[in-house]
Amino acid sequence: MKRMIAIVLLLGVTCSCSSMGSGSRSMGNGLPKRGGVTHVIVVWLKKPGDAEARKRVIAESKKLAEIPGVVGVSAGEVIPSPRQVVDSSFDVAIVMTFGTREDLEKYTSHPKHQALVQNVIRPLVDHYRVYDIQNE
């Protein structure tokens, strides 16, 4: 249940980041383009709370915006919360939007994505969860 709530909260971030991309890629109201895809990655570091590792994951993730088909990227660290409905157990979340499912599929094998996984994710990240959402 906490993970689903986290997804809903992260989708709010998606609404913010998708409007930063090309105007033709959003519906004009800050929401992702209909038919597009939202890709949410929630990350737990090997050293929980490691500020430098968080900064590196965030900075390197933002470079993924250069990959064709990526409409927008937003990344940031967890906001600790005493509210029971908020999952504050992770370190970093990355929210990406793509024009199509095909764009998402191509992204996974793109050399820049593969380099991020090899050089940043594997050395710093204990585990992560990925949620892919078809925007309606």
MDAnalysis code that builds the backbone (N, CA, C; Angstrom):
import MDAnalysis as mda
import numpy as np

u = mda.Universe.empty(408, n_residues=136, atom_resindex=np.repeat(np.arange(136), 3), trajectory=True)
u.add_TopologyAttr("name", ["N", "CA", "C"] * 136)
u.add_TopologyAttr("resid", np.arange(1, 137))
u.add_TopologyAttr("resname", ["MET", "LYS", "ARG", "MET", "ILE", "ALA", "ILE", "VAL", "LEU", "LEU", "LEU", "GLY", "VAL", "THR", "CYS", "SER", "CYS", "SER", "SER", "MET", "GLY", "SER", "GLY", "SER", "ARG", "SER", "MET", "GLY", "ASN", "GLY", "LEU", "PRO", "LYS", "ARG", "GLY", "GLY", "VAL", "THR", "HIS", "VAL", "ILE", "VAL", "VAL", "TRP", "LEU", "LYS", "LYS", "PRO", "GLY", "ASP", "ALA", "GLU", "ALA", "ARG", "LYS", "ARG", "VAL", "ILE", "ALA", "GLU", "SER", "LYS", "LYS", "LEU", "ALA", "GLU", "ILE", "PRO", "GLY", "VAL", "VAL", "GLY", "VAL", "SER", "ALA", "GLY", "GLU", "VAL", "ILE", "PRO", "SER", "PRO", "ARG", "GLN", "VAL", "VAL", "ASP", "SER", "SER", "PHE", "ASP", "VAL", "ALA", "ILE", "VAL", "MET", "THR", "PHE", "GLY", "THR", "ARG", "GLU", "ASP", "LEU", "GLU", "LYS", "TYR", "THR", "SER", "HIS", "PRO", "LYS", "HIS", "GLN", "ALA", "LEU", "VAL", "GLN", "ASN", "VAL", "ILE", "ARG", "PRO", "LEU", "VAL", "ASP", "HIS", "TYR", "ARG", "VAL", "TYR", "ASP", "ILE", "GLN", "ASN", "GLU"])
u.atoms.positions = np.array([
    [0.825, -1.188, 0.000],
    [0.000, 0.000, 0.000],
    [0.875, 1.260, 0.000],
    [1.948, 1.240, 0.823],
    [2.829, 2.414, 0.880],
    [3.456, 2.686, -0.477],
    [3.820, 1.616, -1.206],
    [4.438, 1.809, -2.518],
    [3.458, 2.441, -3.490],
    [2.211, 2.011, -3.436],
    [1.214, 2.593, -4.332],
    [1.007, 4.076, -4.014],
    [1.016, 4.409, -2.747],
    [0.865, 5.810, -2.355],
    [2.069, 6.604, -2.839],
    [3.258, 5.999, -2.730],
    [4.457, 6.674, -3.222],
    [4.348, 6.926, -4.717],
    [3.796, 5.978, -5.461],
    [3.639, 6.157, -6.903],
    [2.721, 7.335, -7.192],
    [1.619, 7.399, -6.471],
    [0.684, 8.502, -6.672],
    [1.378, 9.834, -6.397],
    [2.166, 9.888, -5.331],
    [2.886, 11.123, -5.018],
    [3.910, 11.448, -6.093],
    [4.590, 10.417, -6.585],
    [5.588, 10.641, -7.618],
    [4.945, 11.077, -8.926],
    [3.735, 10.627, -9.175],
    [3.049, 11.083, -10.373],
    [2.788, 12.583, -10.301],
    [2.613, 13.102, -9.099],
    [2.481, 14.543, -8.941],
    [3.741, 15.244, -9.402],
    [4.898, 14.632, -9.113],
    [6.172, 15.171, -9.589],
    [6.206, 15.104, -11.105],
    [5.686, 14.020, -11.663],
    [5.658, 13.861, -13.111],
    [4.901, 15.000, -13.762],
    [3.807, 15.386, -13.166],
    [3.026, 16.480, -13.734],
    [3.869, 17.738, -13.802],
    [4.715, 17.952, -12.810],
    [5.573, 19.123, -12.795],
    [6.675, 19.016, -13.826],
    [7.315, 17.826, -13.894],
    [8.479, 17.723, -14.785],
    [8.063, 17.623, -16.232],
    [6.920, 17.035, -16.525],
    [6.543, 16.888, -17.923],
    [6.261, 18.224, -18.570],
    [5.846, 19.188, -17.799],
    [5.565, 20.491, -18.384],
    [6.847, 21.243, -18.711],
    [7.993, 20.742, -18.225],
    [9.269, 21.381, -18.524],
    [9.753, 21.016, -19.918],
    [9.218, 19.916, -20.473],
    [9.647, 19.475, -21.787],
    [8.993, 20.296, -22.870],
    [9.036, 19.770, -24.066],
    [8.435, 20.443, -25.211],
    [6.943, 20.619, -25.006],
    [6.437, 21.773, -25.327],
    [5.018, 22.051, -25.181],
    [4.165, 21.076, -25.969],
    [4.671, 20.565, -27.084],
    [3.899, 19.636, -27.877],
    [3.828, 18.267, -27.214],
    [4.635, 18.044, -26.212],
    [4.665, 16.761, -25.543],
    [3.726, 16.698, -24.348],
    [3.194, 17.820, -23.906],
    [2.265, 17.796, -22.788],
    [0.891, 18.220, -23.277],
    [-0.099, 18.030, -22.432],
    [-1.462, 18.372, -22.784],
    [-1.745, 19.842, -22.524],
    [-0.745, 20.622, -22.133],
    [-0.935, 22.034, -21.897],
    [-1.359, 22.349, -20.476],
    [-1.639, 21.331, -19.695],
    [-2.059, 21.539, -18.309],
    [-1.058, 20.952, -17.323],
    [0.155, 20.670, -17.795],
    [1.179, 20.111, -16.930],
    [1.137, 18.602, -16.855],
    [0.151, 17.967, -17.487],
    [0.041, 16.523, -17.455],
    [0.774, 15.914, -18.639],
    [1.267, 14.669, -18.481],
    [1.934, 14.016, -19.607],
    [0.991, 13.853, -20.796],
    [1.562, 13.808, -21.961],
    [0.803, 13.633, -23.195],
    [0.015, 12.330, -23.154],
    [-1.224, 12.361, -23.605],
    [-2.026, 11.141, -23.706],
    [-1.289, 10.167, -24.602],
    [-1.264, 8.914, -24.190],
    [-0.578, 7.910, -24.971],
    [0.889, 7.801, -24.624],
    [1.395, 8.759, -23.867],
    [2.787, 8.693, -23.443],
    [2.946, 7.710, -22.300],
    [4.153, 7.602, -21.808],
    [4.483, 6.652, -20.748],
    [5.240, 7.376, -19.643],
    [4.877, 7.067, -18.407],
    [5.616, 7.560, -17.246],
    [6.394, 6.389, -16.666],
    [7.662, 6.615, -16.395],
    [8.597, 5.596, -15.905],
    [9.118, 6.100, -14.557],
    [8.771, 5.412, -13.479],
    [9.146, 5.825, -12.127],
    [10.151, 4.815, -11.567],
    [11.289, 5.320, -11.083],
    [12.308, 4.471, -10.477],
    [12.511, 4.956, -9.052],
    [12.318, 4.062, -8.077],
    [12.508, 4.385, -6.669],
    [13.749, 3.615, -6.216],
    [14.717, 4.343, -5.626],
    [16.058, 3.817, -5.375],
    [16.397, 3.799, -3.887],
    [16.950, 2.668, -3.429],
    [17.499, 2.537, -2.088],
    [19.013, 2.332, -2.246],
    [19.789, 3.212, -1.648],
    [21.252, 3.157, -1.761],
    [21.863, 2.058, -0.891],
    [23.073, 1.649, -1.261],
    [23.821, 0.688, -0.440],
    [24.137, 1.297, 0.920],
    [24.393, 2.612, 0.923],
    [24.614, 3.348, 2.167],
    [23.451, 4.322, 2.329],
    [22.364, 3.881, 2.978],
    [21.183, 4.743, 3.101],
    [21.532, 6.125, 3.666],
    [20.978, 7.144, 3.035],
    [21.201, 8.505, 3.505],
    [22.496, 9.139, 3.040],
    [23.310, 8.436, 2.255],
    [24.593, 8.953, 1.771],
    [24.340, 10.144, 0.832],
    [24.613, 11.346, 1.330],
    [24.315, 12.574, 0.591],
    [25.049, 12.648, -0.747],
    [26.311, 12.249, -0.773],
    [27.080, 12.309, -2.021],
    [26.552, 11.319, -3.045],
    [26.198, 10.130, -2.604],
    [25.643, 9.129, -3.521],
    [24.294, 9.602, -4.064],
    [23.480, 10.206, -3.207],
    [22.195, 10.753, -3.674],
    [22.424, 11.789, -4.760],
    [23.339, 12.721, -4.505],
    [23.624, 13.779, -5.472],
    [24.090, 13.205, -6.808],
    [24.921, 12.184, -6.746],
    [25.448, 11.593, -7.983],
    [24.348, 10.899, -8.771],
    [23.512, 10.115, -8.090],
    [22.412, 9.431, -8.781],
    [21.486, 10.462, -9.436],
    [21.170, 11.513, -8.713],
    [20.283, 12.556, -9.240],
    [20.920, 13.247, -10.449],
    [22.157, 13.689, -10.315],
    [22.829, 14.415, -11.399],
    [22.975, 13.549, -12.647],
    [23.402, 12.321, -12.463],
    [23.600, 11.436, -13.611],
    [22.274, 11.067, -14.260],
    [21.230, 10.917, -13.463],
    [19.910, 10.572, -14.002],
    [19.386, 11.665, -14.914],
    [19.634, 12.907, -14.555],
    [19.134, 14.032, -15.362],
    [19.752, 14.047, -16.760],
    [20.918, 13.445, -16.915],
    [21.565, 13.366, -18.227],
    [20.804, 12.457, -19.185],
    [19.919, 11.616, -18.642],
    [19.137, 10.715, -19.486],
    [18.157, 11.472, -20.377],
    [17.927, 12.740, -20.074],
    [17.039, 13.570, -20.897],
    [17.576, 13.738, -22.321],
    [18.855, 13.454, -22.521],
    [19.475, 13.584, -23.837],
    [19.133, 12.416, -24.768],
    [18.554, 11.357, -24.222],
    [18.240, 10.171, -25.013],
    [16.988, 10.441, -25.859],
    [17.033, 10.098, -27.140],
    [15.854, 10.296, -27.992],
    [14.623, 9.572, -27.420],
    [13.487, 10.250, -27.486],
    [12.245, 9.671, -26.983],
    [11.921, 10.048, -25.561],
    [12.931, 10.559, -24.822],
    [12.694, 11.004, -23.453],
    [12.105, 12.412, -23.516],
    [10.927, 12.568, -22.926],
    [10.244, 13.857, -22.938],
    [10.673, 14.707, -21.748],
    [10.848, 14.078, -20.591],
    [11.238, 14.810, -19.399],
    [11.821, 13.897, -18.341],
    [12.692, 14.468, -17.511],
    [13.300, 13.736, -16.403],
    [13.266, 14.636, -15.179],
    [12.828, 14.077, -14.071],
    [12.884, 14.766, -12.794],
    [13.445, 13.773, -11.783],
    [14.365, 14.217, -10.952],
    [14.955, 13.333, -9.953],
    [15.186, 14.125, -8.677],
    [15.030, 13.466, -7.549],
    [15.248, 14.138, -6.285],
    [15.304, 13.160, -5.133],
    [15.696, 13.692, -3.986],
    [15.806, 12.836, -2.804],
    [14.495, 12.807, -2.037],
    [14.375, 11.797, -1.225],
    [13.178, 11.595, -0.423],
    [12.956, 12.785, 0.510],
    [11.701, 13.085, 0.749],
    [11.334, 14.067, 1.767],
    [10.820, 13.255, 2.957],
    [11.591, 13.188, 4.044],
    [11.121, 12.428, 5.205],
    [9.794, 12.988, 5.720],
    [8.928, 12.076, 6.138],
    [7.615, 12.487, 6.605],
    [7.171, 11.600, 7.763],
    [6.550, 12.186, 8.778],
    [6.024, 11.383, 9.881],
    [4.667, 10.751, 9.534],
    [4.084, 11.169, 8.393],
    [2.776, 10.642, 8.005],
    [2.892, 9.170, 7.630],
    [2.006, 8.346, 8.150],
    [2.050, 6.906, 7.904],
    [1.831, 6.547, 6.439],
    [1.130, 7.354, 5.713],
    [0.853, 7.040, 4.312],
    [2.031, 7.333, 3.388],
    [3.065, 7.993, 3.904],
    [4.229, 8.353, 3.087],
    [5.353, 7.355, 3.327],
    [5.840, 6.755, 2.241],
    [6.981, 5.851, 2.320],
    [8.252, 6.695, 2.209],
    [8.951, 6.840, 3.324],
    [10.196, 7.618, 3.345],
    [11.416, 6.702, 3.418],
    [11.250, 5.441, 3.057],
    [12.342, 4.476, 3.214],
    [13.368, 4.532, 2.085],
    [13.034, 5.145, 0.963],
    [13.952, 5.185, -0.171],
    [14.865, 6.406, -0.084],
    [15.842, 6.472, -0.980],
    [16.787, 7.587, -1.000],
    [16.514, 8.576, -2.132],
    [16.248, 8.049, -3.317],
    [16.089, 8.879, -4.508],
    [14.944, 8.323, -5.354],
    [14.222, 9.203, -6.010],
    [13.238, 8.782, -7.004],
    [13.507, 9.541, -8.297],
    [13.306, 8.837, -9.392],
    [13.494, 9.409, -10.717],
    [12.182, 9.197, -11.465],
    [11.665, 10.259, -12.055],
    [10.428, 10.168, -12.824],
    [10.744, 10.635, -14.232],
    [10.469, 9.760, -15.193],
    [10.749, 10.070, -16.591],
    [9.466, 9.937, -17.394],
    [9.348, 10.728, -18.427],
    [8.234, 10.572, -19.343],
    [8.777, 10.328, -20.747],
    [8.041, 9.487, -21.469],
    [8.394, 9.107, -22.835],
    [7.197, 9.365, -23.727],
    [7.460, 9.605, -24.995],
    [6.381, 9.836, -25.933],
    [5.539, 8.592, -26.165],
    [6.204, 7.429, -26.241],
    [5.512, 6.177, -26.542],
    [6.159, 5.021, -25.779],
    [5.468, 3.893, -25.780],
    [6.051, 2.673, -25.198],
    [7.317, 2.269, -25.950],
    [7.302, 2.472, -27.250],
    [8.472, 2.129, -28.057],
    [9.681, 2.960, -27.633],
    [9.446, 4.241, -27.312],
    [10.535, 5.095, -26.836],
    [11.121, 4.543, -25.541],
    [10.262, 4.081, -24.640],
    [10.717, 3.479, -23.380],
    [11.546, 2.231, -23.660],
    [11.074, 1.392, -24.565],
    [11.800, 0.163, -24.898],
    [13.175, 0.465, -25.487],
    [13.249, 1.452, -26.369],
    [14.531, 1.827, -26.977],
    [15.486, 2.407, -25.934],
    [14.938, 3.171, -25.004],
    [15.731, 3.791, -23.938],
    [16.501, 2.746, -23.123],
    [15.860, 1.621, -22.839],
    [16.496, 0.628, -21.961],
    [17.792, 0.072, -22.540],
    [17.913, 0.057, -23.864],
    [19.143, -0.451, -24.471],
    [20.072, 0.660, -24.962],
    [19.686, 1.916, -24.751],
    [20.515, 3.036, -25.202],
    [21.843, 3.050, -24.434],
    [22.957, 3.346, -25.106],
    [24.271, 3.354, -24.445],
    [24.359, 4.273, -23.212],
    [23.687, 5.426, -23.231],
    [23.736, 6.327, -22.066],
    [23.023, 5.691, -20.864],
    [21.922, 5.006, -21.109],
    [21.221, 4.317, -20.023],
    [22.092, 3.169, -19.503],
    [22.663, 2.399, -20.403],
    [23.513, 1.280, -20.002],
    [24.725, 1.761, -19.196],
    [25.301, 2.899, -19.588],
    [26.442, 3.464, -18.855],
    [26.029, 3.889, -17.453],
    [24.842, 4.487, -17.312],
    [24.352, 4.888, -15.994],
    [24.198, 3.657, -15.098],
    [23.622, 2.603, -15.637],
    [23.435, 1.375, -14.853],
    [24.795, 0.830, -14.416],
    [25.723, 0.744, -15.345],
    [27.046, 0.163, -15.054],
    [27.876, 1.020, -14.098],
    [27.908, 2.335, -14.323],
    [28.831, 3.219, -13.599],
    [28.266, 3.881, -12.352],
    [26.940, 3.936, -12.233],
    [26.326, 4.623, -11.097],
    [25.419, 3.686, -10.291],
    [24.479, 3.067, -10.974],
    [23.497, 2.238, -10.272],
    [24.155, 1.040, -9.587],
    [24.886, 0.252, -10.318],
    [25.498, -0.951, -9.713],
    [26.428, -0.623, -8.549],
    [27.281, 0.391, -8.658],
    [28.177, 0.679, -7.533],
    [27.480, 1.285, -6.309],
    [26.399, 2.050, -6.502],
    [25.815, 2.817, -5.401],
    [24.482, 2.299, -4.868],
    [23.752, 1.560, -5.677],
    [22.374, 1.215, -5.343],
    [22.241, -0.217, -4.847],
    [21.559, -0.352, -3.700],
    [21.278, -1.670, -3.144],
    [20.157, -2.345, -3.927],
    [19.047, -1.639, -4.080],
    [17.935, -2.147, -4.876],
    [17.049, -0.989, -5.322],
    [16.191, -1.291, -6.267],
    [15.288, -0.278, -6.800],
    [14.015, -0.955, -7.293],
    [12.983, -0.166, -7.452],
    [11.708, -0.621, -7.995],
    [11.357, 0.291, -9.176],
    [10.789, -0.311, -10.200],
    [10.405, 0.435, -11.382],
    [8.915, 0.268, -11.598],
    [8.250, 1.387, -11.919],
    [6.826, 1.395, -12.214],
    [6.641, 2.094, -13.548],
    [6.018, 1.404, -14.495],
    [5.726, 1.985, -15.804],
    [4.223, 2.187, -15.919],
    [3.834, 3.383, -16.316],
    [2.425, 3.751, -16.364],
    [2.087, 4.274, -17.746],
    [1.038, 3.712, -18.348],
    [0.523, 4.212, -19.623],
    [-0.351, 5.426, -19.330],
    [-0.008, 6.580, -19.874],
    [-0.779, 7.800, -19.641],
    [-2.041, 7.781, -20.500],
    [-3.154, 7.974, -19.876],
    [-4.454, 7.978, -20.575],
    [-4.965, 9.384, -20.721],
])
